[in-house]
Amino acid sequence: MAARGKKKKGEQPKEVAFEYLKSNLFRVISARGAFGGLSPTGHEIHMALFSERRAIPRKTIYEVGPDGKLLKEIMEKREVRSGFVRELEIDVALDLQTAILIQEWLQDKIQQLAKAQGVEIQVSDSPPPKKNGAARKRNHA
């Protein structure tokens, strides 16, 4: 950590600069939900963010024309998975202090987004009541 500005010996810096660099694994994901809980040691919260989509077919079969070009898919021969897919994109391990800081940051961003969209919401400091361990979406009007 490099301090900015000149300081006298033994004096604490008045400001510090952080530069943000993207790692080789940096990427942008679309999260539709989260799954997780406490780590086995109870020292961290694990939160896996997932995206949702329809299942991609396992296999498709196409007709081939006399010239060797693909024609149309033979739909009745398509092999598909049932249901939808929740693809786990990333797992984040958070200690208590980091989880609190992210919660505060997220509450601020939620308020900004709601204001920008003209939606009035109330953010509660207390956790929502437990309902069989499942989190549900809330509609705010």
Order of alpha helices (4+ residues) and beta strands (2+ residues): beta-beta-beta-beta-beta-alpha
